[in-house]
Amino acid sequence: MNHLHPLFLLLLPILTIFHPAHAEVGTSAQYGPPFLPTACYGYDPGQFPSSNLFAAVGDGIWDNGAACGRQYLVKCISAAQPGTCVPDQVIQVRIVDFALTAVSPPSYDGTTMVLSDTAFGTIANSTARSINIEFQQI
Ligand SMILES: *[C@@H]1O[C@H](CO)[C@@H](O)[C@H](O)[C@H]1NC(C)=O
């Protein structure tokens, strides 16, 4: 602690309040059916949560397949078109696929996470092709 600038110590509580632990910022596109087979679970129809809130992940978090089955909290924070995000809406999605090999192409290439059409439409205007998100693994 000796080497921390006093100003940092003053700012620390403020940074903690506005930056929840482990939350990251990224981008999201959406994809629709067909969803099978997936890179995680093949043709198993039981892989999808009954909520239909699931996602395929890009290179950044795929982790050579280790991302399969992980759960993330996802929130829309902004988009090119103002008013796209549904305010204060947070969803929990299960990772079931790798975005780069998903059967259905994403609405936008190269995003952090491609949300199922149901998931995307829950946090944003479903006519949008991509949004900026805040996400956190749980
Ligand atoms: C969704 O976006 C479209 C295109 O910008 C717009 O016409 C429509 O009104 C929006 N829907 C809602 C519910 O905001």
The ligand as a Gaussian input file, in Angstrom:
#p B3LYP/6-31G(d) Opt

LIG

0 1
 C      -37.024000      -0.667000     -33.065000
 O      -36.214000      -0.040000     -34.036000
 C      -36.923000       0.259000     -35.245000
 C      -35.898000       0.770000     -36.248000
 O      -35.081000       1.776000     -35.708000
 C      -38.013000       1.274000     -34.930000
 O      -38.736000       1.563000     -36.096000
 C      -38.949000       0.689000     -33.883000
 O      -39.884000       1.660000     -33.497000
 C      -38.160000       0.242000     -32.646000
 N      -39.059000      -0.469000     -31.720000
 C      -39.137000      -0.129000     -30.446000
 C      -40.059000      -0.968000     -29.614000
 O      -38.498000       0.781000     -29.953000

